Amino acid sequence: MNATIELTTEQLIDFIQQMPPKEKRAVLIALAERTSVGEEERMKYAESQVRQLCTSRGLNWDTMTEEEREDFIDTL
């Protein structure tokens, strides 16, 4: 049987503050790792979308200079 407990953000923070330092660190590391995985996935998706937009406009993202890329993004 799985029980679900609903906590407010403040309650969760208070709970974590009561943990020993080593366990707090483990929680922070786990959260940071999961966040970075999500960020990497979002960046890959965004990059694929930008590449598609370039292609649809007759441009090649890989051959563009950094300045050309910035200009392209600015025009979006």
C-alpha positions in Angstrom: 0.0 0.0 0.0 1.4 3.4 -1.0 0.4 6.4 1.1 0.6 10.0 -0.3 1.3 12.9 1.9 0.7 16.4 0.6 3.0 19.1 2.0 3.3 22.8 1.2 6.7 24.1 0.0 7.3 25.7 3.3 6.5 22.4 5.2 8.9 20.5 2.9 11.7 23.1 3.4 11.2 22.9 7.2 11.3 19.1 7.0 14.6 19.1 5.0 16.1 21.7 7.4 15.7 19.2 10.2 17.8 16.6 8.4 21.4 16.0 9.1 23.8 17.9 6.8 24.9 14.8 4.9 21.3 13.9 4.1 20.4 17.5 3.1 23.3 17.4 0.7 22.1 14.1 -0.8 18.6 15.7 -1.4 20.1 18.8 -3.0 22.3 16.7 -5.3 19.4 14.5 -6.4 17.3 17.5 -7.2 20.0 19.2 -9.1 20.8 16.1 -11.1 17.1 15.7 -12.1 16.8 19.4 -13.0 19.8 19.3 -15.2 18.5 16.2 -17.1 15.3 18.1 -17.8 17.3 21.2 -18.9 19.4 19.1 -21.3 16.2 17.7 -22.9 14.7 21.1 -23.3 17.9 22.5 -24.8 18.0 19.6 -27.3 14.4 20.2 -28.3 14.9 23.9 -28.6 18.0 23.3 -30.8 16.1 21.0 -33.1 13.4 23.5 -33.5 15.9 26.3 -34.3 17.6 24.0 -36.8 14.2 23.3 -38.5 13.4 27.0 -38.7 16.8 27.7 -40.3 16.2 25.0 -42.8 12.7 26.3 -43.6 14.3 29.7 -44.3 17.1 28.3 -46.5 19.8 28.6 -43.8 22.2 26.1 -42.3 22.7 26.5 -38.5 26.0 24.6 -38.6 27.6 26.9 -41.1 26.4 30.2 -39.6 28.8 32.3 -37.6 28.0 33.1 -34.0 26.9 36.6 -35.0 24.6 35.2 -37.7 23.1 32.9 -35.2 22.5 35.7 -32.7 20.9 37.8 -35.4 18.7 34.9 -36.5 17.5 34.3 -32.9 16.9 38.1 -32.4 14.7 38.2 -35.4 12.5 35.4 -34.0 
